[in-house]
Amino acid sequence: MDRNDVVLGSSAVHPRIARQRTELVLSQPFFGALALRLNVREDPTAKTFWVDGETLGYNPAYMESLSDVEVRGVIAHEVLHVANGHCWRQGARDPDRWNDACDYAINSIVLSSGMVLPKGALVDPRYTGKSAEEIYGLLTQEAKEKQQQPQTQQQPPPQLQPPQQQQPQPGPQDQQQPNGGQAPKAGGQNGTAPGQSPGDQPAHPGSFGEVRPYKGPDKPVKEAEWKVAATQAAKAAAMRGKLPGDLQAMAGEAVRPIVDWRAVLHRFAQQSSPSDYSFATPNRRYLHLGFYLPALHTPAIGDAVFVRDSSGSVFDETQAQFDAEILAVFHSLKPARLIVMDCDTRVTQMQIFERGDSPEIKPARGGGGSVFIDPFNRVAKDRLNPAFLVYQTDMNGQFPAIAPAYPVLWASTTPLARARKAPFGETVEMIC
């Protein structure tokens, strides 16, 4: 048996994949160590490659359309999907858009590590350093804005459209482009891989590897194991001097614990509610024994104030999820009033709901810059009585100079590692 033929179950790893995994172990130990954790499975039903946190699947016909260095790059690409936690975090998001967002998040890292990806790889400097969740929000917002744009430009008649150009055929195996970029391949944006009909090409341009959600019952265990493995692989590669800066930053971000902002929001609101023991309503459990003991008394809390950053930097989908949690807090805590403000450089809209109402929160209104001062001024000017104030924002704006007397929670739509630090209050990362 060839030393590269590693047997998994009843089938052996394809020699080309085995060879490129070995190359990764030798030249890119971070990728190589993690690639060995994945089972490899031939899957003719797949369009290209896919990974789900446990298995690396591939279409053999598509793989034959790639050069060896491209196969190596795709393996590294799929490894980063798992190391970044993309297999665990899709949730209810659109699979195609989530896949694109994940590709944008990692492709620049693969290329900066000196590897080659198939032609059409999704790379955009606007998304460098952003998480898949952030990029997904941007892509969703861009898609909505594109749908809302009027159709002002007429498409030219079919006979006037330029003829579709043929994609260049792949060069010799292992031939890298002089600029270190992406080697051409068949099966790119308009081409098809050998053995495939046009209908069998990738679902959309730039797609050469699919990230699938892990569906096993041990998902939390798998996720934790991969975080440990990514940390160990990064340390081992760093000791050998083979961990580029982009990978080092990614590894640190990938293993950072994720805090559920919804749970923090509800905990913050509940802790801001006054609760104390009072003899005004004695504990009935002990009255029959002759003991007159105080009972826990939770008086009606003051106003629950929520501020939405309407500068345009917080997207519709994020606003919708925030609105849902606003209503959940309102119904569970039953504050005296629910006050929802929108603010860009000033308060642009203010909605007030009394206890017992069935509020319908209007869409955010605004679109200017970001200054966080006016909502606090309005609280003082209108003599509101906030039990707490929650401010949803990207943290990129001017903060008040003086902290208010009531508790403040900043719900940051920017990851905390890159967000500006608020001068007061508590901050939670709100990544939807």
ROSEKOL-143671 format. One line per 4 residues: number of its first residue (from 0); their letters; for each residue z, x, y of C-alpha. Coordinates in Angstrom, 2 decimals, decimal comma, padded with zeros to 5 digits. Layout:
BEGIN
NUM> A> Z X Y ~ ...
END
This chain:
BEGIN
0> MDRN> 000,00 000,00 000,00 ~ -000,83 001,20 003,49 ~ 002,30 002,09 005,47 ~ 001,28 -000,46 008,11
4> DVVL> 001,13 -003,37 005,66 ~ 004,59 -004,87 006,04 ~ 005,12 -007,75 003,64 ~ 006,69 -010,90 005,07
8> GSSA> 007,27 -013,60 002,47 ~ 004,14 -013,95 000,39 ~ 001,64 -012,55 002,90 ~ 001,13 -009,15 004,50
12> VHPR> 000,80 -008,51 008,20 ~ -002,83 -008,09 009,24 ~ -003,62 -004,33 009,44 ~ -004,72 -004,56 013,09
16> IARQ> -001,51 -006,29 014,16 ~ 000,58 -003,89 012,07 ~ -001,19 -000,92 013,68 ~ -000,64 -002,18 017,21
20> RTEL> 003,01 -002,97 016,53 ~ 003,41 000,63 015,36 ~ 001,72 001,84 018,55 ~ 004,16 -000,25 020,58
24> VLSQ> 007,15 001,18 018,72 ~ 005,94 004,70 019,51 ~ 004,67 004,28 023,07 ~ 006,43 001,14 024,36
28> PFFG> 009,72 000,94 022,42 ~ 011,01 -002,10 024,30 ~ 008,04 -004,19 023,18 ~ 007,86 -002,55 019,76
32> ALAL> 011,48 -003,20 018,79 ~ 011,23 -006,86 019,74 ~ 007,79 -007,33 018,13 ~ 009,31 -006,35 014,78
36> RLNV> 011,69 -009,32 015,05 ~ 008,81 -011,81 014,87 ~ 007,30 -013,08 011,64 ~ 003,49 -012,85 011,72
40> REDP> 001,40 -015,73 010,45 ~ -002,35 -016,26 010,27 ~ -003,16 -019,65 011,76 ~ -006,86 -020,65 011,84
44> TAKT> -005,91 -023,96 013,49 ~ -004,66 -022,13 016,61 ~ -006,94 -021,49 019,58 ~ -005,75 -017,94 020,17
48> FWVD> -002,22 -016,53 019,68 ~ 001,10 -018,36 019,90 ~ 004,82 -017,62 019,67 ~ 007,82 -019,93 019,23
52> GETL> 010,79 -017,55 019,20 ~ 010,57 -016,87 015,48 ~ 006,90 -016,55 014,52 ~ 003,85 -014,89 016,05
56> GYNP> 000,77 -016,91 015,05 ~ -002,85 -015,88 015,53 ~ -006,37 -017,13 014,95 ~ -008,11 -014,34 012,99
60> AYME> -011,54 -015,19 014,45 ~ -010,19 -014,98 017,98 ~ -008,37 -011,74 017,24 ~ -011,62 -010,15 016,05
64> SLSD> -013,10 -010,80 019,51 ~ -010,47 -008,50 021,07 ~ -010,35 -004,74 021,25 ~ -007,35 -002,94 019,75
68> VEVR> -005,78 -002,33 023,14 ~ -006,17 -006,02 023,96 ~ -004,47 -007,00 020,69 ~ -001,63 -004,65 021,64
72> GVIA> -001,39 -006,25 025,08 ~ -001,37 -009,78 023,66 ~ 001,45 -008,87 021,25 ~ 003,44 -007,46 024,17
76> HEVL> 002,63 -010,60 026,16 ~ 003,97 -012,86 023,40 ~ 007,07 -010,70 023,00 ~ 007,87 -011,14 026,69
80> HVAN> 007,65 -014,91 026,34 ~ 010,52 -014,83 023,87 ~ 012,48 -012,08 025,63 ~ 012,28 -014,13 028,83
84> GHCW> 013,59 -017,23 027,08 ~ 010,41 -019,25 027,61 ~ 010,63 -020,72 024,10 ~ 014,03 -022,27 024,88
88> RQGA> 013,53 -023,59 028,42 ~ 010,43 -025,80 028,46 ~ 012,34 -029,08 028,26 ~ 010,27 -032,10 029,32
92> RDPD> 007,79 -030,06 031,39 ~ 004,04 -030,35 030,91 ~ 003,20 -027,85 028,12 ~ -000,05 -026,51 029,66
96> RWND> 001,43 -026,03 033,12 ~ 004,59 -024,50 031,64 ~ 002,42 -022,09 029,64 ~ 000,54 -021,09 032,81
100> ACDY> 003,80 -020,63 034,73 ~ 005,20 -018,42 031,96 ~ 001,97 -016,37 031,89 ~ 002,12 -015,80 035,64
104> AINS> 005,75 -014,69 035,25 ~ 005,05 -011,97 032,67 ~ 001,42 -010,83 032,86 ~ 001,98 -008,55 035,84
108> IVLS> 004,85 -006,90 033,92 ~ 002,61 -006,26 030,90 ~ -000,09 -004,75 033,12 ~ 002,36 -002,63 035,13
112> SGMV> 003,59 -001,21 031,81 ~ 000,14 000,32 031,32 ~ -001,27 -002,17 028,83 ~ -004,50 -004,16 028,77
116> LPKG> -004,85 -007,94 028,60 ~ -007,93 -010,01 027,76 ~ -010,22 -010,95 030,61 ~ -009,07 -013,93 032,64
120> ALVD> -005,33 -013,20 032,35 ~ -003,37 -015,25 034,88 ~ -002,11 -012,84 037,53 ~ -001,24 -013,74 041,12
124> PRYT> 000,82 -011,56 043,49 ~ 002,36 -014,72 045,00 ~ 004,32 -015,20 041,79 ~ 005,51 -011,63 041,27
128> GKSA> 009,24 -011,55 040,60 ~ 009,56 -015,33 040,32 ~ 010,93 -017,14 037,29 ~ 008,78 -019,48 035,18
132> EEIY> 010,73 -022,44 036,58 ~ 009,97 -021,43 040,18 ~ 006,29 -020,90 039,39 ~ 006,12 -024,23 037,56
136> GLLT> 007,45 -025,93 040,69 ~ 004,84 -024,18 042,83 ~ 002,01 -025,12 040,45 ~ 003,21 -028,73 040,34
140> QEAK> 003,37 -028,94 044,11 ~ -000,08 -027,37 044,49 ~ -001,54 -029,84 041,98 ~ -000,05 -032,79 043,90
144> EKQQ> -001,33 -031,50 047,24 ~ -004,78 -030,99 045,76 ~ -004,83 -034,58 044,49 ~ -003,82 -035,86 047,92
148> QPQT> -006,57 -033,98 049,74 ~ -009,55 -036,20 050,71 ~ -012,81 -035,50 048,97 ~ -014,60 -034,20 052,08
152> QQQP> -016,97 -031,83 050,36 ~ -019,73 -033,26 048,22 ~ -020,58 -031,44 045,02 ~ -024,19 -030,13 044,96
156> PPQL> -026,60 -031,86 042,60 ~ -026,60 -030,38 039,08 ~ -030,08 -028,88 039,57 ~ -028,86 -026,94 042,63
160> QPPQ> -025,86 -025,38 040,94 ~ -026,26 -021,71 039,99 ~ -026,82 -021,05 036,30 ~ -023,75 -020,19 034,26
164> QQQP> -023,48 -016,47 033,76 ~ -022,97 -014,98 030,35 ~ -019,75 -013,10 029,76 ~ -020,20 -009,44 028,83
168> QPGP> -019,67 -008,56 025,21 ~ -016,62 -006,48 024,28 ~ -017,07 -002,72 024,28 ~ -016,02 -000,26 021,59
172> QDQQ> -012,59 -000,74 020,10 ~ -009,70 000,91 021,96 ~ -011,93 001,51 025,03 ~ -009,86 000,99 028,16
176> QPNG> -011,38 000,40 031,58 ~ -011,36 003,40 033,92 ~ -009,03 001,66 036,38 ~ -006,50 000,82 033,68
180> GQAP> -007,26 -002,87 034,07 ~ -008,43 -005,51 031,65 ~ -011,12 -004,75 029,11 ~ -013,83 -007,43 028,74
184> KAGG> -013,86 -009,68 025,73 ~ -015,77 -012,55 024,28 ~ -013,94 -015,83 024,39 ~ -012,99 -015,43 028,05
188> QNGT> -013,45 -018,06 030,67 ~ -016,89 -019,16 029,52 ~ -017,45 -017,33 026,25 ~ -016,37 -018,14 022,72
192> APGQ> -014,97 -015,95 020,01 ~ -017,05 -015,11 016,92 ~ -016,84 -017,90 014,41 ~ -015,88 -020,44 017,08
196> SPGD> -017,95 -023,19 018,61 ~ -017,68 -023,89 022,35 ~ -015,30 -026,71 021,52 ~ -012,95 -024,25 019,81
200> QPAH> -012,45 -021,99 022,82 ~ -009,06 -021,74 024,54 ~ -007,81 -024,91 026,21 ~ -008,36 -023,53 029,72
204> PGSF> -009,47 -020,28 031,36 ~ -006,95 -017,47 031,16 ~ -005,23 -018,81 028,05 ~ -005,06 -016,26 025,26
208> GEVR> -001,55 -016,92 024,01 ~ 000,51 -020,08 023,77 ~ 004,27 -020,30 024,19 ~ 005,72 -023,05 022,01
212> PYKG> 009,25 -024,46 022,13 ~ 011,54 -023,43 019,31 ~ 012,40 -026,55 017,29 ~ 014,89 -025,22 014,77
216> PDKP> 018,43 -026,68 014,57 ~ 019,90 -023,25 015,39 ~ 018,30 -022,99 018,83 ~ 021,47 -021,81 020,67
220> VKEA> 022,02 -019,13 018,01 ~ 018,41 -017,93 018,20 ~ 018,54 -017,80 021,98 ~ 021,77 -015,78 021,95
224> EWKV> 020,40 -013,39 019,31 ~ 017,29 -012,72 021,41 ~ 019,36 -012,05 024,52 ~ 021,36 -009,44 022,60
228> AATQ> 018,17 -007,98 021,11 ~ 016,48 -007,75 024,53 ~ 019,52 -005,98 025,98 ~ 019,65 -003,50 023,11
232> AAKA> 015,88 -002,87 023,24 ~ 016,07 -002,24 027,00 ~ 018,95 000,23 026,59 ~ 017,18 002,08 023,78
236> AAMR> 013,93 002,31 025,77 ~ 015,82 003,50 028,87 ~ 017,47 006,27 026,87 ~ 014,00 007,49 025,91
240> GKLP> 012,83 007,24 029,51 ~ 010,30 004,55 028,60 ~ 011,56 001,48 030,43 ~ 009,53 000,78 033,60
244> GDLQ> 011,34 -000,68 036,60 ~ 009,69 -004,09 036,21 ~ 010,87 -004,32 032,62 ~ 014,37 -003,23 033,54
248> AMAG> 014,63 -005,97 036,17 ~ 013,16 -008,54 033,77 ~ 015,56 -007,61 030,97 ~ 018,52 -008,01 033,29
252> EAVR> 017,28 -011,38 034,52 ~ 016,49 -012,63 031,01 ~ 020,03 -012,09 029,73 ~ 021,73 -013,52 032,82
256> PIVD> 023,70 -016,62 031,78 ~ 022,17 -019,89 032,93 ~ 024,59 -022,26 034,66 ~ 023,82 -025,98 034,64
260> WRAV> 023,78 -026,87 038,35 ~ 024,30 -030,54 037,54 ~ 027,61 -029,81 035,84 ~ 028,68 -027,64 038,78
264> LHRF> 027,73 -030,38 041,24 ~ 029,78 -033,02 039,42 ~ 032,72 -030,66 038,98 ~ 032,61 -029,76 042,67
268> AQQS> 032,52 -033,43 043,73 ~ 035,40 -034,37 041,43 ~ 037,55 -031,45 042,57 ~ 036,96 -032,50 046,17
272> SPSD> 038,35 -035,97 045,39 ~ 042,04 -036,34 046,35 ~ 044,25 -036,97 043,32 ~ 048,02 -036,84 043,19
276> YSFA> 051,01 -038,43 041,48 ~ 052,51 -041,41 043,33 ~ 055,49 -043,77 042,79 ~ 053,50 -046,52 044,51
280> TPNR> 051,88 -047,29 041,16 ~ 054,43 -046,27 038,47 ~ 053,40 -045,16 035,03 ~ 053,59 -048,32 032,90
284> RYLH> 053,92 -046,40 029,64 ~ 057,57 -045,65 030,27 ~ 058,78 -048,77 032,13 ~ 059,98 -050,41 028,90
288> LGFY> 062,20 -047,38 028,28 ~ 063,76 -047,69 031,71 ~ 061,98 -044,66 033,13 ~ 060,37 -045,11 036,51
292> LPAL> 057,80 -042,24 036,63 ~ 054,90 -041,65 039,01 ~ 051,35 -042,26 037,90 ~ 048,23 -040,29 038,75
296> HTPA> 046,77 -041,92 041,82 ~ 043,20 -041,34 043,00 ~ 042,69 -042,95 046,38 ~ 039,21 -043,76 047,60
300> IGDA> 037,58 -040,55 048,75 ~ 035,87 -040,19 052,09 ~ 032,18 -039,82 052,68 ~ 029,98 -037,97 050,18
304> VFVR> 027,45 -036,09 052,32 ~ 024,26 -034,66 050,85 ~ 021,72 -032,71 052,89 ~ 018,15 -032,15 051,69
308> DSSG> 016,18 -029,20 053,04 ~ 012,97 -030,91 054,21 ~ 011,29 -027,79 055,57 ~ 008,62 -027,98 052,86
312> SVFD> 010,04 -025,12 050,78 ~ 011,80 -027,52 048,37 ~ 009,28 -029,29 046,17 ~ 008,94 -032,96 045,28
316> ETQA> 009,99 -032,57 041,64 ~ 013,14 -030,67 042,63 ~ 013,91 -033,27 045,31 ~ 013,54 -036,06 042,73
320> QFDA> 016,03 -034,45 040,36 ~ 018,45 -033,80 043,20 ~ 018,18 -037,46 044,30 ~ 019,01 -038,57 040,76
324> EILA> 022,19 -036,47 040,77 ~ 023,13 -037,78 044,23 ~ 023,09 -041,31 042,82 ~ 025,01 -040,24 039,72
328> VFHS> 027,79 -038,79 041,89 ~ 027,80 -041,93 044,07 ~ 028,20 -044,26 041,10 ~ 030,81 -042,15 039,31
332> LKPA> 033,08 -041,22 042,25 ~ 032,57 -044,35 044,37 ~ 033,06 -042,65 047,75 ~ 033,65 -044,68 050,91
336> RLIV> 030,05 -044,01 051,91 ~ 027,06 -042,04 050,67 ~ 025,32 -040,18 053,50 ~ 021,99 -038,48 052,86
340> MDCD> 020,49 -036,34 055,61 ~ 017,14 -034,57 055,75 ~ 016,91 -031,43 057,85 ~ 014,30 -028,80 058,71
344> TRVT> 015,21 -027,33 062,12 ~ 017,12 -030,54 062,91 ~ 018,17 -033,73 061,16 ~ 014,97 -035,74 060,69
348> QMQI> 016,37 -038,66 058,71 ~ 019,82 -040,06 057,94 ~ 020,56 -042,73 055,32 ~ 023,98 -044,34 054,96
352> FERG> 025,03 -046,44 051,97 ~ 028,33 -048,31 051,66 ~ 030,41 -048,52 048,50 ~ 029,03 -051,25 046,29
356> DSPE> 025,45 -050,79 047,51 ~ 022,57 -050,11 045,16 ~ 020,99 -047,29 047,14 ~ 017,32 -046,45 047,06
360> IKPA> 016,94 -043,01 048,61 ~ 013,79 -042,61 050,70 ~ 011,54 -039,55 050,32 ~ 012,54 -036,50 052,34
364> RGGG> 011,13 -036,37 055,86 ~ 010,35 -033,17 057,70 ~ 008,15 -030,11 057,24 ~ 009,19 -027,62 059,92
368> GSVF> 011,26 -024,45 059,65 ~ 014,77 -024,04 058,25 ~ 017,93 -024,18 060,36 ~ 021,10 -025,37 058,64
372> IDPF> 023,24 -026,08 061,72 ~ 022,37 -029,62 062,84 ~ 023,83 -031,52 059,82 ~ 027,25 -029,97 060,47
376> NRVA> 026,95 -030,88 064,15 ~ 026,04 -034,47 063,21 ~ 029,11 -034,75 060,99 ~ 031,29 -033,80 063,96
380> KDRL> 029,35 -035,81 066,56 ~ 029,30 -039,04 064,51 ~ 032,94 -038,53 063,45 ~ 032,10 -038,72 059,77
384> NPAF> 034,84 -038,15 057,23 ~ 033,26 -036,04 054,48 ~ 035,20 -035,40 051,31 ~ 032,54 -032,74 050,70
388> LVYQ> 029,04 -031,75 051,76 ~ 026,29 -030,58 049,40 ~ 023,31 -028,79 050,97 ~ 020,16 -028,36 048,89
392> TDMN> 017,99 -025,54 050,26 ~ 016,13 -022,32 049,49 ~ 018,82 -020,48 051,55 ~ 016,15 -019,03 053,83
396> GQFP> 017,29 -020,15 057,28 ~ 019,95 -019,93 059,98 ~ 023,50 -020,73 058,86 ~ 026,31 -022,13 061,03
400> AIAP> 028,62 -019,49 062,49 ~ 031,84 -021,41 061,80 ~ 032,92 -022,87 058,46 ~ 033,88 -026,57 058,50
404> AYPV> 037,22 -027,90 057,30 ~ 035,71 -029,75 054,33 ~ 034,32 -028,18 051,10 ~ 030,63 -027,17 051,09
408> LWAS> 028,38 -026,55 048,09 ~ 025,03 -024,82 048,64 ~ 022,51 -025,84 045,93 ~ 020,09 -022,91 046,08
412> TTPL> 016,53 -023,46 044,87 ~ 016,08 -019,67 045,02 ~ 017,63 -017,59 042,20 ~ 020,95 -016,21 043,41
416> ARAR> 019,83 -012,64 042,78 ~ 017,27 -013,07 045,60 ~ 018,89 -015,77 047,72 ~ 020,58 -015,12 051,05
420> KAPF> 024,36 -015,31 050,84 ~ 025,98 -018,25 052,62 ~ 028,82 -017,27 055,00 ~ 031,09 -019,95 053,55
424> GETV> 031,34 -022,44 050,73 ~ 030,33 -022,22 047,08 ~ 026,75 -021,60 045,89 ~ 025,05 -022,73 042,70
428> EMIC> 021,54 -021,89 041,55 ~ 019,46 -025,06 041,30 ~ 016,45 -024,21 039,16 ~ 014,86 -027,35 037,71
END
